Amino acid sequence: MDAFQTLLQSTGVLNFTAGQVVMLLVGIGLLYLAIAKNFEPLLLLPIGFGAVLTNVPLAGMGEVGGFLHMFYEVGVGTGLFPLLIFLGVGAMTDFGALIAYPRMLFLGAAAQFGIFATLLGAIALNWVPGMSFTFREAAAIAIIGGADGPTAIFLASQLAPELLGAIAVAAYSYMALVPMIQPPIMKALTSQKEREIQMTQLRTVSKKEKILFPLILLMLTILFLPTAAPLIGMLCLGNLMREAGVVDRLSKTAQNELINIVTIFLGLAVGSRLSAEHFLTTQTLGILILGLVAFAIGTGSGVIMAKVMNKLSKEPINPLVGAAGVSAVPMAARVVNKVGLQANPHNFLLMHAMGPNVAGVIGSAVAAGILLALVG
């Protein structure tokens, strides 16, 4: 009988807490969004599964010594996984649209306004009972506005590791919801006539320009913002491997095998932070709200900047492309193209939107570097 009672006490049925049950449902919810709704499945699926595993009672998979905790310490705690993701992103990204029309950098920069506006918002939430954010935590939360998951994880791991789970889930959730969040904002800030604007075809970019671009970008980063050099450096390395044409094996590995392996481990590591004691707090609610506000402000500021540029430019600029200034590559560019086609069936904005979209990747990394320089 004693052996039976001991065995019974070791089952999950008698050891679940209410918080663990809630977080199991959260993990299952993330799996549902990934599988049934196809919302950012490459990361939401391993994150959701990691959330389920870390909330299994008595198993201790997310605790010190557990294998999920090892993934976290090795890859996220050190900042290694986000850097490897940036290497893969660089290898997959064609910067030709940005090189052909470099003024799109302004749209990528404007979309980062949501980051710094949300920084102030996070500090203001300290006046709300039950919520308290330090300046470092506020900076980590604010980066959600860049809609760049790896950057958000990298900065959170450096400034506020205790908030990593909530920040990562907010960042990737809003990235996945780009097709739902952005169109209403874009339409509210533009007229039908503006959405119908057709842009001139982009010029052809030479191979030499594509090779020089990552090298020039890296040198500028080293000279003016070295705190952003880890992220920008890996992005530039991946892109140089792509464009040089002499290391195709390395480029293909970065684009496929490496980034896929790291994505699995990164998702599980982030999921390990979705334990009940870490996630079920009033701070998490504040992070989710601020993340949505940051994303909306980033989208809106990009559209407004594009409207200003259209007024000042000799060549027509469709204000919709400003919404692609957030870093959700290439989803934000696809949304811009879709909304543009709804306004004008002959309006193909995908390549034009890729310019501010990849500029947003650079912009979010620069914003992270600025925040690290200020409070890191």
Disulfide bonds with the S-S distance in Angstrom:
none
